[in-house]
C-alpha cells in the first residue's frame, strides 16, 4: 500500500520551529519521506495587510520540500484548514510548532496510518512532556503535562483528508489554540468515524511563559461558551474535557463583588441610617471572608503539588500563584460571560453549525465578470461576460452580498494610473452593479504584498468590510490564483475556466463550473 501523507505545521513564528523542522528532517531521512510539508505562517499581516513579515526562521537545513503559506493571524484552526486544503494526500498529520519528533517518528507514523481501518478517520500520537526530576513541577509545567492525557490534541494528530472534507475541517470561529481540536474530533465522531491512538510519540517541551500566562489562558472560557452552544450542556463529557472550576470561580467573583459593593455602601456619605451602615459592614466582612477563603483555597490547591520551600523556583512560583489566584476567577468569569453574550445573545441564540452558510460571493474582475483586456484603462472596452448580469441579479435577489477582488498590477508597473483603473471599475459597476465591497491590489508580483492573489489579503479585507467570516464567502475566478486566495483566506471557491486557465489549475480546483451561470448551482 502506498504511503500518502502530508505534514501541516501552523506557526506564529515561535523560536522552537527550527528545532521541529530539524527533527523532522532527521525522522524523514530514516523513515518514509512525506509527500509534502506545509508550514502555515499565521502571524498577522503588517501595515493593514500590505506588507510582508520577515521570513520565518526555518533553521539552517529545513525539511526538503517545505512550503510556507500565510494566513494573516486568523488562529490555528484557520491555519490548519489552509494547510490541509492545499494538499491532496490521503492523510494529513498536524504538528504544533513547539514539539520535537524522535528519529523513528516518521516510520511510526506510517505504521499507525497503514494499520488504521477504513472507518478510522484519525490517529492520535502520544505526547511526552519532559518535567524536572529534581523538584515537583510548577503550575505551568503541570498544565503542559496535561497534554499527555488529553483527547485528540493536534500537537500530533493525523486525519484522513476525506474525513476533513466531510466535516469541512476545523471550525474557524475558535480563534485560539483551545477547544478547536476537541470540536473537530466530536464532529468527526458524530459523522460516524472512529478515532484511535497510535504508537508514535512526540516530545512537547514546556515553553517559557510570563507571570500572567495562566490569567491570559482564561480567554479559553469564551471558547467553552461556543462549544457549549454548539454541542449542548453535556459537551464536557462528550469531549473528555473534565469538570472544570467555573462554578467555584463564579462563587469567588460573587463574594468579591458583594464585599466591594457592601464596603462602598458602608462608607458612602449619605447613608440612610446607622443600622443600614452596620448591615453593610457586616455583609462586607462576611463576603470578604468568603472571597479570601475561596481565593486562599484555590492558591493552596495550585501550590500543593508544586515546588517546596528550598526548591529552586519556589519563591517566584509562590508569588505567581498568589497573584494569579486572585486574578484568574475574575478573568475566567468575565471571558465566559463575553463568550456567552457573543455566541448566544448577540446572535439571537441561533449559532449555525460549521460550515457556515454562504452570505457573500466575491468575483474576480477580468476574465470572470468582464472580458479580459490586458491592462485595460479604457472604460469603453469593458464588455461583461455572458450571463454575468443575470447571475449577479439572481444572487442579490437571494439576499447574498456581492463583491469584487481584483489584482491590478498595471498600477504598480506604471502602465495605468489609479484614476484610469477607477474609471474602468466605475464602468463595470454601472453595467453589473451595485457591489457591496470592491477590493483591488495595485502591487507588482515582486512587491511581495499580502493582498495580491493568491495571497489572502483581498478576500480578508472584503470579508472584514462585510462584517462576516471569510468562511461565509465564496470566491469566483478563472485562474489558480483566485482559488489560491480563497484557500489561503478560508473562503470557498468556484473556478470558471477560460482559454487562459491552465490544465493544472483546473485539476487542482475543488469546484469547477462550466459557465458563469452554472456558479449558482454550485453554491
KENU-360530 format. One line per 8 residues: number of its first residue (from 1); their letters; for each residue z, y, x of C-alpha. Coordinates in pm, whole numbers, plus 32768, in hexadecimal, padded with zeros to 4 digits. Each point is the difference from the previous one (the first is absolute). Layout:
KENU-360530
NUM	A	Z:Y:X | ...
//
This chain:
KENU-360530
1	XXXXXXXX	8000:8000:8000 | 7FA1:8159:8087 | 8127:80E4:8041 | 7FB4:814F:7F5C | 8112:8105:801C | 801F:8171:804D | 8135:80BE:806E | 8060:814D:7F62
9	XXXXXXXX	8106:80E1:80A0 | 805E:8145:7F4E | 809C:80FD:80EA | 808C:815F:800E | 7FD3:800B:8178 | 8149:7F5D:8063 | 802F:7FCD:8177 | 802E:7E8A:7FC1
17	XXXXXXXX	7E91:7FD5:7F99 | 7F78:7FC1:8162 | 8101:7EEA:8032 | 7F89:7F55:7EBF | 7E93:8018:8065 | 804E:7F7F:815B | 80B8:7ED5:7F6D | 7EDC:7FC6:7F11
25	XXXXXXXX	7F0D:8001:8124 | 80CC:7EF2:80AB | 8027:7F32:7EC2 | 7E8D:800D:7FB1 | 7FA5:7FA4:8165 | 80B5:7EB1:7FE4 | 7FB9:7FC8:7E8D | 7EEB:803F:7F04
33	XXXXXXXX	7F62:8158:801C | 801D:80B8:7EB2 | 7EC0:807D:7F63 | 8078:8165:7FFA | 8130:80D2:805A | 8020:813D:7F32 | 80FC:810C:805D | 8027:80F4:7EDF
41	XXXXXXXX	8070:8155:807B | 80D2:8089:7EE2 | 806D:8142:80A6 | 7FC6:8134:7F26 | 7EC4:80C2:8048 | 8045:8149:80B4 | 7F85:814E:7F80 | 7FD4:7F9F:7E94
49	XXXXXXXX	7F22:7ED9:8052 | 7F0C:80AB:80EB | 8078:7F9F:8157 | 802F:7EB7:80B2 | 814C:7F7F:807F | 8015:7FAC:8170 | 7F7F:7EA3:8040 | 80F5:7EE7:7FC3
57	XXXXXXXX	809F:7F6C:8134 | 7F76:7E9F:7FF1 | 8083:7FA1:8157 | 7F3E:7FC2:8141 | 7F57:7EC2:7F86 | 7FFC:7FE5:7E84 | 7F83:7ED4:7F40 | 7E8B:7FD1:8024
65	XXXXXXXX	7F44:8077:7ECE | 8118:80DA:7F74 | 7F8A:8102:7F03 | 80BE:813A:7F9A | 7FE9:808F:7EA0 | 80AB:813A:7F7F | 80A6:8038:7EB0 | 80AD:8152:801B
73	XXXXXXXX	816D:7FA5:7FD0 | 7FFA:7F5A:7EA7 | 80FF:7EF2:8053 | 7FF7:7E96:8076 | 7F8A:7F74:7EB2 | 7EC9:80D9:8007 | 7FCD:7FBB:8174 | 800B:7E88:7FCD
81	XXXXXXXX	7F0B:801B:7EDF | 7F0C:80BE:80D9 | 8027:7EF8:810E | 7FC5:7EC9:7F2E | 7EE7:809D:7F39 | 7F46:8049:8143 | 7FE9:7E8D:8063 | 7F5B:7ED0:7F67
89	XXXXXXXX	80C9:7EDE:8090 | 80A6:7EF6:7F29 | 815D:8064:8071 | 80A1:814C:805D | 813A:7FFE:80D6 | 80D6:813A:7FE5 | 80E4:8066:811F | 80E7:812A:8023
97	XXXXXXXX	7FBF:80E0:812A | 815C:7FC9:8093 | 8000:7E84:801B | 7FA0:7F2A:812C | 7F4E:7EB2:7FDB | 804F:7EDC:80EA | 7EF7:7F55:80D3 | 7FC5:7EE6:7F06
105	XXXXXXXX	7FF6:80DF:7ECD | 7E87:7FF3:7FC8 | 7FFD:7E84:801C | 8126:7FE7:7F0E | 7F52:80F1:7F12 | 7ECE:7F1F:7FFD | 80DF:7ED4:7FB8 | 80AF:80B5:7EE1
113	XXXXXXXX	7EBC:806C:7F5B | 7F39:7EC1:802B | 8123:7F38:7F70 | 8019:80E1:7ECB | 7F86:7F5E:7EC0 | 7EFA:80A1:7F20 | 810C:808B:7F16 | 80B8:80AF:811B
121	XXXXXXXX	7FB6:8175:800A | 80E7:8063:811B | 80BD:7F6F:8126 | 812C:80B8:808D | 8059:8001:816E | 8168:7FEC:806C | 80A0:8136:8096 | 80F6:7FF8:8120
129	XXXXXXXX	80D2:8138:8042 | 80A2:8000:815B | 816A:8077:7FE7 | 80F4:8051:8118 | 80D1:7ED9:8073 | 811E:80C5:809B | 8077:80B0:7EC2 | 7FDA:7FED:7E84
137	XXXXXXXX	7EC5:80A9:7F7D | 7FFC:8163:7F7D | 7FA7:805A:7E9A | 7E99:804C:8069 | 7FE4:7EB7:80BA | 8086:7F3C:7ED8 | 7F10:80AC:7F11 | 7EDB:7FAB:80E2
145	XXXXXXXX	807D:7E99:801B | 7FE8:7FEB:7E86 | 7E89:7FCF:8035 | 804E:7E9F:8079 | 8059:7F95:7E9E | 7F1F:80F0:7F3E | 7F02:7F70:7F0E | 7E90:8040:8051
153	XXXXXXXX	8023:812E:80EA | 7EB9:8080:808E | 8092:8016:815E | 7F45:7EB3:801E | 7F56:7F8F:7EC0 | 7EA5:7F69:7FD4 | 7F46:8008:7EB3 | 7EBA:7F6C:7F8A
161	XXXXXXXX	7F0C:8119:7FCC | 7F96:7F6D:7EB2 | 8169:801C:7F86 | 8013:816A:8072 | 7EBE:8043:7F43 | 808C:7F58:7EC9 | 8131:80E5:7FF1 | 7F54:812F:809D
169	XXXXXXXX	80DE:8000:8134 | 8135:80D3:8036 | 8072:80FD:7EFD | 7FCB:814B:80B4 | 8103:80B1:7F2A | 80FE:7F66:80F0 | 7FDC:8110:8104 | 8107:7F7E:80F5
177	XXXXXXXX	802B:7EBF:80C1 | 80E3:7F7D:7EEF | 7FCF:7F16:7ED5 | 7E84:8008:801A | 8000:7EA2:8095 | 80EF:7F7A:7EF6 | 7F2A:8094:7EEB | 7EC5:7F60:808E
185	XXXXXXXX	80A5:7EAB:8022 | 8080:8014:7E9A | 7EA7:8056:7F74 | 7F5A:7EEF:80CE | 80F3:7EFC:7F7A | 7FD7:807F:7E9B | 7E8A:7FCD:8030 | 8040:7E8D:8038
193	XXXXXXXX	7FFC:7FE9:817A | 8105:7F62:80E3 | 80A1:8099:8134 | 8081:7F36:8127 | 80BE:8033:8143 | 7F51:7F99:813E | 8070:7F8C:8157 | 7F91:8131:80C6
201	XXXXXXXX	80F0:8118:8052 | 8003:8160:808B | 8110:80C5:80AD | 806E:8143:7F58 | 80CF:80D4:80F3 | 80F3:80FE:7F74 | 7F5F:8155:8013 | 80C7:812F:806A
209	XXXXXXXX	8060:80DD:7ED8 | 80B5:8146:7FCB | 8160:802F:7F7C | 7F8A:8034:7E9A | 7F01:7EE3:7FF9 | 80C8:7F41:7EF9 | 800F:8139:7F27 | 7E88:8036:8018
217	XXXXXXXX	7FCE:7E92:7FA4 | 8092:8048:7EA8 | 7EAB:808C:7FA3 | 7FB1:7E97:7FAF | 80D0:801F:7EC4 | 7EDA:80BB:7F66 | 7F29:7ECE:8049 | 810A:7F28:7F5B
225	XXXXXXXX	7FCE:80D4:7EC8 | 7E89:7FBD:800C | 8035:7E8C:8034 | 80EE:7FF1:7ED7 | 7F0C:80C0:7F27 | 7EE3:7F14:805A | 80B9:7EB2:7FF8 | 812D:8038:7F1D
233	XXXXXXXX	8179:7FFC:8034 | 7FF2:7EA3:8098 | 7F32:8078:8129 | 8113:7FBF:8101 | 8014:7E8F:7FAD | 7E87:7FDE:7FEC | 7FCD:809A:8156 | 8137:7F6F:80A7
241	XXXXXXXX	807D:815F:804B | 8174:7FBB:7FCA | 80F6:80BF:7F27 | 8009:8153:80AE | 8114:8106:8009 | 7F76:80FD:7F0A | 8116:7FD2:7EF9 | 8107:8046:810A
249	XXXXXXXX	7F3C:812E:807A | 7FEF:8084:7E9C | 817B:7FDC:7FDD | 8036:80B2:814E | 7F1B:8121:7FA4 | 809D:8020:7EA6 | 815C:8011:8099 | 7F92:80FE:8103
257	XXXXXXXX	7F54:80E3:7F08 | 8126:7FE8:7F0E | 80EF:8061:8116 | 7F27:8127:8062 | 7FDB:8077:7E98 | 8176:7FE1:7FBF | 8051:80C5:813C | 7F1C:8119:7F92
265	XXXXXXXX	8099:7FFE:7EA6 | 8160:8010:8090 | 7FC2:812C:80E0 | 7F1D:80D4:7F29 | 809C:8154:7FBB | 7FD1:7FFB:7E88 | 80BC:7EBA:7FBB | 805A:7FF1:7E8C
273	XXXXXXXX	816C:7F9D:8039 | 80E5:7F5D:8104 | 7FF6:7EAF:7F50 | 7E85:7FF0:8020 | 801C:8057:8172 | 8104:7EEC:8038 | 7F22:7F06:7F4B | 7EDD:8065:80DA
281	XXXXXXXX	80D0:7FD8:813D | 8077:7EA9:7F93 | 7E9D:7F9A:7FB4 | 7F8F:807F:8154 | 810E:7F38:80B3 | 7FB3:7EC0:7F43 | 7E87:801E:8020 | 801B:806A:816B
289	XXXXXXXX	80DE:7ED7:804C | 7F06:7F19:7F58 | 7EE2:8098:80C8 | 80C0:7FE8:8147 | 8065:7E98:7FB7 | 7E9E:7F92:7FA9 | 7F70:80B4:812F | 8106:7F6E:80EA
297	XXXXXXXX	7FC2:7EA2:7F76 | 7E8A:802A:8034 | 8030:8077:8166 | 80F6:7EE5:804A | 7F0E:7F00:7F72 | 7EEF:807E:80E8 | 80E4:8018:8130 | 80A7:7EAB:7FDE
305	XXXXXXXX	7EE3:7F2A:808B | 7FA4:8101:8109 | 8077:8057:815F | 8177:7FF2:8044 | 80D6:8102:80B5 | 7FAE:7FE0:8170 | 7E9B:7F8D:7FC3 | 7EE9:80DB:8076
313	XXXXXXXX	7F77:80D7:7EE3 | 8143:7FDD:7F36 | 8049:8176:8001 | 7EA1:8070:7F9A | 7FEF:7EE9:7EFD | 814E:806C:7F69 | 7F89:8166:7FE2 | 7EB1:7F92:7F6B
321	XXXXXXXX	80A6:7F20:7EFE | 80FA:8108:7F8F | 7EF6:8110:7FDD | 7EF5:7F2A:7F5C | 80F7:7F53:7F17 | 804A:8156:7F6E | 7E91:805B:7FDB | 7F5C:7EB8:7F9A
329	XXXXXXXX	8085:7FE9:7E98 | 7F80:815B:7FAD | 7EB0:7FBF:80A8 | 7FDA:7EAF:7F53 | 8053:8080:7EA4 | 7F2E:8138:802B | 7ED0:7F3B:806F | 8028:7F06:7EE7
337	XXXXXXXX	8015:8116:7EFE | 7ECA:80A9:808F | 7F43:7EB7:8001 | 8068:7FB1:7E9D | 7F97:8158:7F8A | 7EB0:7FE5:80AB | 7FA5:7EA2:7F93 | 8091:8007:7EA0
345	XXXXXXXX	8041:8154:7F6E | 7EEF:80BE:80B9 | 7EFC:7F01:7F94 | 808B:7FD3:7EA4 | 8081:7EA8:8055 | 7E9A:7F7E:8016 | 7FD0:7F9A:816C | 7EBC:7F3B:8020
353	XXXXXXXX	7FF4:7EC0:80C6 | 7F3D:7FEE:8144 | 7ED9:8036:8021 | 8004:8155:7F60 | 7EFB:8050:7EF8 | 7ED4:80CD:806E | 8024:8170:7FAF | 7EF9:80A4:80DF
361	XXXXXXXX	7EA7:7FB6:8090 | 7F9E:80AF:8142 | 7E8E:800E:8058 | 7F47:8032:8142 | 7F06:811B:7FD3 | 7EBE:7FB9:80C1 | 7F5C:7EB5:7FAE | 80F2:7FBC:7EE3
369	XXXXXXXX	800A:8124:7F0C | 7EC7:80AF:8083 | 7ED7:7F93:80CF | 804B:8013:8173 | 7F4B:8126:80A0 | 8078:8006:816B | 80C3:813C:8053 | 7F9B:80A2:7EBA
377	XXXXXXXX	804D:8171:7FE0 | 7F0F:8046:7EE2 | 8092:7FF0:7E9F | 7EA2:7FD6:7F70 | 7FDC:7EB5:80BD | 8123:7F64:7F42 | 7F8C:7EE0:7F23 | 80FE:7F23:7F49
385	XXXXXXXX	7FE9:7E89:8027 | 7F80:7F44:7ECC | 8116:7FCF:7F02 | 80FB:80DB:80B9 | 803D:80F3:7EE4 | 8025:7EEE:7EFA | 80F5:7F44:80DB | 80D3:8134:8045
393	XXXXXXXX	8006:806E:7E95 | 8069:7EA3:7F97 | 811B:7FF4:80FC | 807B:8156:7F8F | 7FF4:7F8F:7E96 | 80DD:7ED9:8062 | 8104:80F3:8088 | 7FC2:7FC2:8173
401	XXXXXXXX	8013:8116:80FF | 7EC5:8037:80D0 | 7FE8:8077:8167 | 7F1C:8018:8130 | 8056:7F97:8164 | 7EE9:8060:80ED | 7FBD:8009:8176 | 7F44:813E:805E
409	XXXXXXXX	7FE5:7FF7:817A | 7EDC:80F7:7FF4 | 8109:8111:7FF7 | 80AB:7F86:813D | 7EB0:7FC7:80AB | 7F9B:8167:7FB8 | 7ED3:7F95:7F2F | 8086:8094:7EBC
417	XXXXXXXX	8100:8108:7FA8 | 8121:7FC1:7F14 | 7F5B:80F4:7F0E | 7EC2:7F31:7FF8 | 80C1:7EC0:7FB7 | 80C9:80BC:7EF8 | 7EBB:8060:7F56 | 7F88:7E96:7FFB
425	XXXXXXXX	8152:7F8A:7F7C | 7FF4:8108:7EF2 | 7EAA:7F84:7F95 | 8082:7E9A:7FF0 | 811F:807D:7F2B | 7F17:80AF:7F0C | 7F28:7EC9:7FDD | 810F:7EF6:7FF8
433	XXXXXXXX	814F:80AD:7FD7 | 810F:8052:7FBE | 80C3:7F5C:811B | 8179:7FF0:8012 | 800F:7FFF:817C | 7F02:803B:8114 | 8052:7FA3:8164 | 7F19:801B:8128
441	XXXXXXXX	8017:7FCB:8176 | 7F44:8100:80D5 | 8044:7F52:814C | 7F1E:7F4B:80F3 | 8044:7E92:8051 | 806F:805B:815E | 810C:80E8:7F73 | 80C8:7EC6:7FA7
449	XXXXXXXX	809A:80A5:7ECF | 80CB:7F47:7EFB | 7F1E:805E:7EDC | 7EA2:7F8F:8061 | 7FB7:7EBA:7F4C | 8050:7EE6:804D | 8149:80B0:8050 | 80DC:8020:7ECA
457	XXXXXXXX	8041:8176:8003 | 7F0B:806C:7EF1 | 8076:7EF7:7F0B | 816D:804B:8048 | 7FC9:8173:7FC7 | 7F49:7FBE:7EBB | 8113:7F1B:7F81 | 810A:8100:8060
465	XXXXXXXX	7F48:8116:7F49 | 7FE4:7F22:7ECC | 8172:7FA5:8020 | 7FCB:7E8A:8004 | 801D:7EDC:80EE | 7EC7:7FAB:80CA | 8013:7EA7:7F60 | 7FAF:80A6:7EB3
473	XXXXXXXX	7EAF:8074:808B | 7EAF:7F56:8031 | 7F0E:807A:810B | 7E8E:7FD7:7FAD | 7F05:8021:811B | 7EC6:7F76:809D | 8066:7FA9:8165 | 8115:7F4E:80BB
481	XXXXXXXX	80BE:813C:805B | 8040:8040:7E8E | 8093:7EA4:7FDB | 80C1:802D:8145 | 809F:8142:7F84 | 806A:7F4C:7EC2 | 809C:7EE1:80C3 | 80B3:80EA:80F2
489	XXXXXXXX	808E:80D5:7EE7 | 8066:7EE5:7F19 | 7EFC:8052:7EF6 | 7F11:7F09:7F64 | 7E8B:8013:8047 | 7EAA:7FBC:7F6C | 7ECD:7FFE:80E1 | 7EB6:8069:7F61
497	XXXXXXXX	7EFE:7FA5:8109 | 7ECC:80CD:804C | 7EED:7FDA:8101 | 80ED:8081:8110 | 8113:7F00:7FB9 | 8013:7F05:811C | 800E:7E8B:7FBA | 8152:7FD9:80A8
505	XXXXXXXX	808D:811A:7F2B | 7F85:7F51:7EC9 | 8099:7EB2:8060 | 814E:809E:8060 | 802B:80CB:7EBF | 8102:7F6E:7F0E | 7F43:807A:7ECA | 7E8B:804D:7FE8
513	XXXXXXXX	7F44:809E:7EDC | 7E87:7FD6:7FE9 | 7FD9:815B:7F66 | 80D3:8131:7FCB | 8015:7FBD:7E8B | 8090:7EA6:8047 | 8130:809D:80A4 | 80B2:802D:7EB4
521	XXX	7FF7:7E89:7FBD | 80B1:7FBB:814A | 8124:80F1:7FDE
//
